[in-house]
Amino acid sequence: MFNASNMGKKKRSKKVTEDDEFGLSGADSSATATTSTSDEVLLPDPTTLGNIIQYESGLLACAVSPVYGRYLNTQRDLKRGDLIFSEKYLIAGPQRSSDIVCVGCHSEFQDETERCSPVPIANGQYSPTKAGTCDFGALTILRGLLLKLRDPIAWNKLLHLEAHNDIRRNLPLWRENMINVVVVILHQWKLFEYFTEEEVHTVCGVLEVNSFELGEKYSFRGIFPMAAMMAHDCVPNTTHFQNGIDGILDVRAAIDIPAGTPLSICYAFSLEGTSQRRKMLQETKFFECTCARCCDAKELGTCLSGVFCQTCRKGFIYNTGAADLAQVWVCEKCNTKAPLQYIDSLLENWQEAVDRVDDIPSSEKFIDNCKGIFHPNHFIPFGVKFNVCQAYGRETTELQNLSPTDLDRKLALCREVLDVLDVLTPGYTITRGMVLYELQAAEIIHIRRLQANLKPPILRRKLQMTLKTLKDAIAILEMSATSTIEYEISQSAKKETLVDLTKWISLLK
Ligand SMILES: C[S@@+](CC[C@H](N)C(=O)[O-])C[C@H]1O[C@@H](n2cnc3c(N)ncnc32)[C@H](O)[C@@H]1O
């Protein structure tokens, strides 16, 4: 779920996407924590929900609120980084509206040699020559439906999940599913004896509302019934790490979470603006988010949606109607009201321009062009800063060979990006881990270059601060699956940089 890539920007690296799917904090969390359990809703023991691989019995309870529906509540204090549970997917398969992909590795169909398995689908209906005739996403629905015939317990787990049929039935989406999925499965594949129309629609809904986006190289989706019970918050208190190879999801506390708090995950992409996140949540998860961040025009002080006012040329325009789910864009300084159409077309044009950014110089030019258009933290330039802070010292020039100006720029960008991440994706999230890693690497080079001119106590203090950043980065990144680049980075940083830095500090008088 919780498809970070709905931003659709190739430039936003995969690293962002991994944390940013599927989250409760802020004002709403405390409100929900006190919500009493309704007698009318059957609240299962969380362990009966999914394919649990690791979980401490009694740690979580299922609860229900008028706002979120069912959700998971922690029964004891959690420390940031604590593993809450690990779960294997119930079903997984191609994304909705997928083109032809290999049903084993989910790579896009190129030619016979490119796939990990010889034939993508056995009945031959969707051979490569008929490319485009099939929504491969229907295969995932079929995998869900087949549970009815093969594994009634798993089928019940699937049916237990929210499908929002009542809402979806009145949307164009229902008709699309009718054509692309229901007719295909029941009539083209002739499975009408086994499944009803309503069952197919329900599985479509369960997938739409509950699935997580998976895949390191190629994207696919999977259902984790226990993880799906977590509520959404645009500043989540949990984070998750996926192991694409064996389909296991580790859900961890991103921050310290006191007992009695709902667990939350961000279903949208955390680093998009409020209007964009809300639109995605409304269209694909069928609710209006009213979390603390969504109700605050300045998004908890980050100003991620701030547009520069062309009238007074002093202030920024924000959606002051956010708390009422309205779009009322007003300048904070001169009170000029900006038409929604103006905001929408501005964003559309700049989103298109961001797609043309593909290296450090074009990124820097883009960031510069955004001055006088957006707040420096606006999500459009922010996405570029997020990528370019990592690119310096990695793309063309090695870190130790960066010019003093470029090294300073990398340091400034990493700190600027972290200031926003600390608020919007706080704690142990891969996104923060990667930027912390880049920051400490640049700081070490910077300190080496300066050390001859630094007094020992100042040198020691700087090194100790860098050591703390390095330790945080390692602690986060080593929670990733062992097959990932993030894990590899954490292990080499642990074996080399951590040892060297600790030794350097210990040798200082
Ligand atoms: C993945 S399910 C979560 C479990 C769900 N509450 C249930 O009872 O099955 C997502 C659905 O939960 C509800 N939900 C989750 N977080 C919410 C929030 N912050 N505000 C309103 N509804 C929320 C919405 O109905 C959403 O479509």
The ligand as an SDF file (V2000), in Angstrom:
LIG
                    3D

 27 29  0  0  0  0  0  0  0  0999 V2000
   -5.6960   -0.9900    5.6920 C   0  0  0  0  0  0  0  0  0  0  0  0
   -7.2610   -0.6670    6.3220 S   0  0  0  0  0  0  0  0  0  0  0  0
   -6.9260   -0.5250    8.0250 C   0  0  0  0  0  0  0  0  0  0  0  0
   -7.8080   -1.4220    8.8410 C   0  0  0  0  0  0  0  0  0  0  0  0
   -9.2500   -0.9770    8.8670 C   0  0  0  0  0  0  0  0  0  0  0  0
   -9.4230    0.0880    9.8230 N   0  0  0  0  0  0  0  0  0  0  0  0
  -10.1850   -2.1130    9.1780 C   0  0  0  0  0  0  0  0  0  0  0  0
  -11.0370   -2.0020   10.0670 O   0  0  0  0  0  0  0  0  0  0  0  0
  -10.0800   -3.1180    8.4800 O   0  0  0  0  0  0  0  0  0  0  0  0
   -7.5080    0.9580    5.7550 C   0  0  0  0  0  0  0  0  0  0  0  0
   -8.8260    1.5410    6.1050 C   0  0  0  0  0  0  0  0  0  0  0  0
   -8.8860    1.9030    7.4770 O   0  0  0  0  0  0  0  0  0  0  0  0
   -9.5190    3.1760    7.6380 C   0  0  0  0  0  0  0  0  0  0  0  0
   -8.5130    4.1310    8.1490 N   0  0  0  0  0  0  0  0  0  0  0  0
   -7.2320    3.8620    8.4300 C   0  0  0  0  0  0  0  0  0  0  0  0
   -6.6120    4.9600    8.9050 N   0  0  0  0  0  0  0  0  0  0  0  0
   -7.5040    5.9470    8.8960 C   0  0  0  0  0  0  0  0  0  0  0  0
   -7.4460    7.3270    9.2650 C   0  0  0  0  0  0  0  0  0  0  0  0
   -6.3270    7.8970    9.7030 N   0  0  0  0  0  0  0  0  0  0  0  0
   -8.5770    8.0640    9.1440 N   0  0  0  0  0  0  0  0  0  0  0  0
   -9.7240    7.4930    8.6710 C   0  0  0  0  0  0  0  0  0  0  0  0
   -9.8290    6.1950    8.2990 N   0  0  0  0  0  0  0  0  0  0  0  0
   -8.7390    5.4260    8.4150 C   0  0  0  0  0  0  0  0  0  0  0  0
  -10.0110    3.5760    6.2730 C   0  0  0  0  0  0  0  0  0  0  0  0
  -11.3120    3.0950    6.1330 O   0  0  0  0  0  0  0  0  0  0  0  0
   -9.0860    2.8160    5.3560 C   0  0  0  0  0  0  0  0  0  0  0  0
   -9.6320    2.5580    4.0990 O   0  0  0  0  0  0  0  0  0  0  0  0
  1  2  1  0
  2  3  1  0
  2 10  1  0
  3  4  1  0
  4  5  1  0
  5  6  1  0
  5  7  1  0
  7  8  2  0
  7  9  1  0
 10 11  1  0
 11 12  1  0
 11 26  1  0
 12 13  1  0
 13 14  1  0
 13 24  1  0
 14 15  1  0
 14 23  1  0
 15 16  2  0
 16 17  1  0
 17 18  1  0
 17 23  2  0
 18 19  1  0
 18 20  2  0
 20 21  1  0
 21 22  2  0
 22 23  1  0
 24 25  1  0
 24 26  1  0
 26 27  1  0
M  CHG  2   2   1   9  -1
M  END
$$$$
